[in-house]
Amino acid sequence: MNALKEFTIQFIGLKAGEHNFDFNIDNTFFQNFEYDEFNQADVKIDLKLIKKATLLELYFSASGHVNLNCDLTNEPYNQVVEDEFKLVVKFGAEYNDDNEDILIVPHGEYEINVAQYIYELIVLAVPAKRIHPGVEDGTLKSDMLSKLEELSPDEGSKIKSSEEIDPRWNNLKKLLTDK
């Protein structure tokens, strides 16, 4: 993880108060985590560190976009990434990161690497279902979409009239309403 040393913040020499750090994230950052879901990434991270006597407060803010493939059509598109995250760093007897919002580091520590938190912030800001904006508004024309429409069942075949329903079901429905 030496490639991620630029994300190490030495807080021991900082004065109490607010300090700002900026990071530009691209594909090489994600290669260090062996994450290859993004075709291209361009995300700016603004990190505001507030140093207090007994703890550190870190406010992460991500803005930018990642290029990825649509789950339906496999067409690449730019997904906007906007998210924020707050982390509190406290000092204790031993390292503990069980709580996602609080990190406890040993008293002798003088630096913290924020690469893992930036990675998680960006990856979790991307929606689980990745759909090209052209699919949602109907402007994207692709072979995959036309094939999906061709193979999809007709809406008319799903809707059955009340005459086609087996009369035994109607008798069961009466049991629910006859209370």
N, C-alpha and C positions, 0 to 999 in steps of 0.2 A: 504494500500500500504506500510505498514511497512516492508513487506518482500523484498521490492525493495530499502531499505535504503542504501544498498551497492553501488547503482548507483547515490547517492547524492554526489556531489562534492562541497566542501566548498572552494570557490575561494577567500574569504576575506583575508586569511592568506598567500596566495601564492605571491611570488615575481613576478614582471613583467618579462615576458619572456615565454619560452616554458616549458610545463609540460606534461608528458606522463602518461596515465592510461591504464591498460589492464583489460578486462573483458572476462570471459569464460561463454558462454551462453549454457544452456542445457534445457531440457524439463520443469524443475521447473520454469524457467523464464517465459515461455509461459503459464503455468498454472495460474500465477498471472493475466494474461490478459484474461483468459478463452478462450484461442486459442488452439484448439486440432487438427489442420490440420496435424501437424508433428508427425510421430511415434517416432522419436528421433532427437535430435539436438546437434550439436557440432560445435559451431561457436566462433571464437576468434575476439573480438573487440579491435582494437587499437585506442585509443582516444588521439589526440594531442591537448592540450589546450594552446593557446597563449594568455597570459594576457597582455593587454595594458592599458593605463591610463583611457581610456573612454569606452572600450569595451572588449569583450572576443571573440576569434575565436576558434571554436571547429571543428576539422577535424576527422570524424569517418571513420574507415576502417574496413570492415567486411570480414573475410575469413574463410571458413570451409565448412561444408555440413549439410544438413538436410535430414532425411529419410522420404519419403512420398509415397503415393500410386499413381500409374499411373492412369490417367483419362480414358484410354482405357481398360486396362486389370486389374486394381486394384492390380497389383503386386507392392510390396514395392521396392523402389530403392533410392540410395543416389543422391541428387541433390546438385551440387556444388553451393556455395553461395560466390560471390565476388562482393563487391560494396563499394562505397564511398559516403560520404555526408558531406557538410560543413554547419555549423550553426554559425551565428553571434549573439552574445548576447549584446544588448545595454541596457543602463539604462535610464528610463523615469519616467513619473509621475505615470503610472499604468501598470499593467500586460497586455500584448498584444501579442498573438501568431497567428494573422490573416495571416501574411506572413509566408510561409513555410521555408524560408531561414533566417529570422530575428526574433529573440525573444526579446521582450522588457520586462524587469523586473523592478520593482520599485527600487528607489535609495537605500532603506534600506536593500535590499536583500543581503544575504551573501553566499547563496548556490543555486545550481541548480540540479534538478534530471533529468538525461539523459535517464532513462529507456524507456520512450515513444519513443524517437528518435531512440534508438537501436531497439526496437520492430518494428517500421515502416521500418527501414532500412533493416532488415532481411526479413520481410514479403514481402516487395515490390521487393526484389532481386530475389525472386522465380518467375519463369515464370507463366503466367496465365494459359497456357495449359501445363499440366504436363505429359510428355510422356516419358516412360521408354526408355533408350538408346538402349536396345535390340529390341524394336519395330522398331526404325528408321533404324538400320542396319540389321534387319532380323534374329538376333541370338536368340531372345527370343521365346521359344515355350511354349504356354499356351493354355488351353481349351478355354479361352475367345477369343484369337486371331483366333483360328481355326473356332470358331462359327461366328465371324465377317466376315471372308473371305467367309465362306459358304453362309452367308445371303447377302453379297454385290452383287449389280447388275453386270452383265457382261459388260465389256468395249465394246464389239462388238455390243451389243444391243443399246448403246447410239449413236453410229456413224451411221448416215443414209447416204446412197448414194444420189446423186443428183436426181436420178430417183424417189426416194421415196418421195421427197419433193413436196408438193402441188404446182401446177403451178401458182396458184394465188399469192403465196409469191414471185415468181420470177418477176411477173408484178409489185408488190409493190417495189421490190428492184430496178427496172428500174427507178422508180420515184426519188430515191435518186441520181442516177448517171446521170440523164438527165438534170441537171441544166444548 
